[in-house]
Amino acid sequence: MGLREVNARRTRQLLATTAMQMFVERGYEATTLEDIAQRAGVGISTLYRYFPTKEQLGTAFLGDPGLMADELAGRPSEEDTGTALGHALVALLEHTREANPYADRFRELADANARLHGRLLEWLSEAYEQLCIALAARRGVAADDVGVAATAWMAVFVLKQVNERRGEEDGPTLARRVMTSLAAAPLRTPQPPAGPA
């Protein structure tokens, strides 16, 4: 990675952390992009270059929506898909925990602001779509395969459970517990009723 990419990553991280800190201190609505740029020590044009909207800045600590898909693609090919996906999901949660010390307050902020909540749903949708592509490639099937869609949706479901239960345990630990519960009670195809003899 070149110096320019390193500096860009640092600037994005600085802006994301500064924004979340200010959202927690002042409230999401009361914090302007100008306030964030000033505290971070960057020009407003620099902030807009990285984050064109306040909502994108509000979800920045989540990272790229393709992070889980990239992690899945990087897992060993001999690893079963369910385990590989579990690793990818935990990697995302570990990233968000390390990326922003205010991540645990995000649900409260998103619940209080419809636009930020909407951006979170967009982020989840993007993550889901990229995960479908990565799962399909791993399994050698079409991206619209129903099994791929269901598996990717299950990963999003786990993320939603972690978000809703945030505070009980840290994200990765909670995700492992949710995944264990899901694995213990998988859906089974019911047999049709027997017809008359």
Secondary structure as UniProt FT lines:
FT   HELIX           3..26
FT   TURN            28..30
FT   HELIX           33..40
FT   HELIX           44..50
FT   HELIX           54..58
FT   HELIX           60..62
FT   TURN            65..66
FT   HELIX           67..73
FT   TURN            77..78
FT   HELIX           81..99
FT   TURN            101..102
FT   HELIX           103..105
FT   HELIX           106..112
FT   HELIX           114..139
FT   TURN            143..144
FT   HELIX           146..164
FT   TURN            165..167
FT   HELIX           171..184
//
